[in-house]
Amino acid sequence: MAADEEMHGKSHPNVARDLNNLSGVLVGLGRNEEARLKLERALAIVGKADGDHRRDTARYTYNLAELYRQMGKYGDARTLFEQVLALQDQLFDAEYPSIGLTVLHLGLTYRNVGDFDGAFRHLRRALAITESAYNSDHPKVALVLRHVGLTYTTYAQAIKNLEFCKEALKVLQRALDIDETAYGPNNLAVAEDLHGLGSTLALLGDFATARGHLERAIDISERIYGGPNQLTATYAMDFGEVLRMAGDLKEAKRRLAYALPILTRTYGRKHTQVASCLSNFGAVLRDGGNRRGAMFKFKEALEICRYKVGVNHPLVRQIRENIASLNRR
């Protein structure tokens, strides 16, 4: 970037490109706020530059929108994804693959706030576009399938109807088959599929198979990253809940104690991932008889959710049910 700034000046589109690339590195390091500033500067540069920079604007805005989504700023993310779609509609045909990816991530912002009608509507459109652009066994199709499956699982939990978990298993298994064929057994896409399958199987009571899938997902992630990271922490958080459901409270507590500081460091304390981890931790403490510790975790998680997603979010309902279960004891 320094070379481009020296050659072209600090307001040249090449510098914006460098800033966009640097933001991706920063996100990988968990330095989300720095990444946000780089992307906002990149967008300011192309917004003032001569010529048609709509493609660059769409790409940088997409990256900023996904960063906002990861940071828990779901309203801002949705607004930006819609801006990207408006630009892409000007630039591409309706079935262009990049539009499918934007629609996919817009659907995820709906899922993040518990709007399942909006989530499924966008995910189905994303799947149709992606299957039209690629063959049905392409990894990009598997990516969309994975999110469709995870949305079925989340929906099943929200409405307490495990029939949707069975649909999730079909979709997630198809995604895993595609990814293992394309990448082999030790790829992050495979780990993501295994994570989804494990979490879903646990809801259906198959704890042994769920445990195997989640342990394999964690192993893949740790070997690829070489140490603690956000993805492994997310897997460990969900594994902790599965272990609690299976009655292994000691191991569940250990996994959650590993996950919580990593998620807090990555996202900040006021994030729904941290709230989920706190809620899971509270459930372990409750099941182990520590009512006071459990209530403290539940209340902290509830306060984060009220701040981030509002009172009608499925996670808020879950936490309230956990608090009610304490009060009944």
C-alpha positions, 0 to 999 in steps of 0.5 A: 500500500505504501508503494501505491500511496507514494506513486499515485497519492493517498486518494487513488483507487489502487490505494482503495484496493490495497485497503480492502485487501488489508481489511481481510487480513485484519478480520482474520486476525480478529482486529475488526474495528481496524478492518472497518476503518480500512473499508470505510476509507476505501469506500470514501476513495472510490466514491470521489474518484473519477470514472465508473467504480461501481464494481469496486464500490459493490465489492468493498460495501459487501465486505463492510456489510459482512464485517458489520454482520460478524460484529453484530451490527445487523441493521447496518449490515442489512442496509449495506447488503441491500445497497450492494444488491442495487449496484449489482442489479445495475451491473449484472444479470439477475442470475450472476453468481455474485448476486447469489452470494449477496442474497445469501448473506442478506438472508443470514442477517435475517436469521441473525435477528430471528426473522426466519421468513426473510431468511428462508426467502433469501436463502432459497433465492441464493440457492436457485442462483448458485445452482443455476451458475454452477453444477449441483455438486459444486462447493459453492452450492454446498456453502448455500446448502450449509446455511439452509441446513443451519437455518432449519436447525435454528428454526427448529429450536426457535419453534420447538419442532424437531421435525425441521432438524430432520430436514436440516440433516438431509441438507447438511449431509449433502453439503458435507458429501460435496465438500469432502469430494471436492476438498478431502477430509481436512478442510474448513468447509468440511469442519463447518459442515460437521459442526452443523451436523453435530449440533443438529444431531444433538438436538435429536438425542444422538449425542455419540455421533454429534460428539464425533462430528464436533470433535472432528470439526475442532481438530480440523480447525486447530490443525489448520489455524495452529492454535486458538481461534474464533472458529474453534471457539465457536465449535467449542461453545456449541460442543459445550452445550452438546456435552451439557445435554449429554450430562457431561458437565465437567467437560462442558464447563471446560469447553465453555471456559476455553471459548468465552475469552476467545469470543469476547476478545474477537467480538467484544463483550456486547455480541450475540456470540458472547451472549450465547456462550454465557447462556450455555455456561449458565445452563451448565452451572444451573445443572450443576447446582450453582444457581447463583452463578447461573443467574449471573450468566443468564442475566448478563447474556440477556442484557447483551441480547436486549442491546443487540437483537431486541426482546423477541429474538429466539435467543432472548426467549431461550435465556428467559426460559433458562431464568424461569427454570431457575426460579422454579427450582 
